[in-house]
Structures are given as C-alpha cells and as structure tokens.
Amino acid sequence: MDEQGLFKNYTMQELLDELDIIEWYQQPGKVHHLGEMTEKQKALYQYMGVDIPS
C-alpha cells in the first residue's frame, strides 16, 4: 500500500473505515448480495492489489 502512495493520503484507520461501510447481505438458503460500492472503494481495492468482492 505504501508503494501505491496510499499512506500519503490516508491513515490505516481511514482506509479501514472507508472499506468497512460496504454491506454484505446473506439470508439462509439464498445467494449473498453485496451492497453498492463507491468508485473510491473500488479504487482502494485495486491500489491494494485485492480483488473487488462480488
């Protein structure tokens, strides 16, 4: 993350807080549903080298 310059703009807590608001819905016997993600959240996943959840 430091290689991508994320720590120049965010603290670790700010990164975690930004990604923490993504909602994941699951009901017994049904397929899970991921809440809407902002473009900023998608970009953070890409900067960290992590696949965007689906």
URURTA-V558848 format. One record per pair of residues at least 12 apart in sequence whose C-alpha atoms are under 8 Angstrom apart, sorted by the first residue. I is the first residue (numbers start at 1). J is the second residue. If there is no record, write none. Layout:
I|J ; I|J
//
This chain:
1|47 ; 1|48 ; 4|47 ; 4|48 ; 6|47 ; 18|41 ; 19|41 ; 22|34 ; 22|35 ; 22|36 ; 22|37 ; 23|35 ; 23|36 ; 34|53 ; 34|54
//
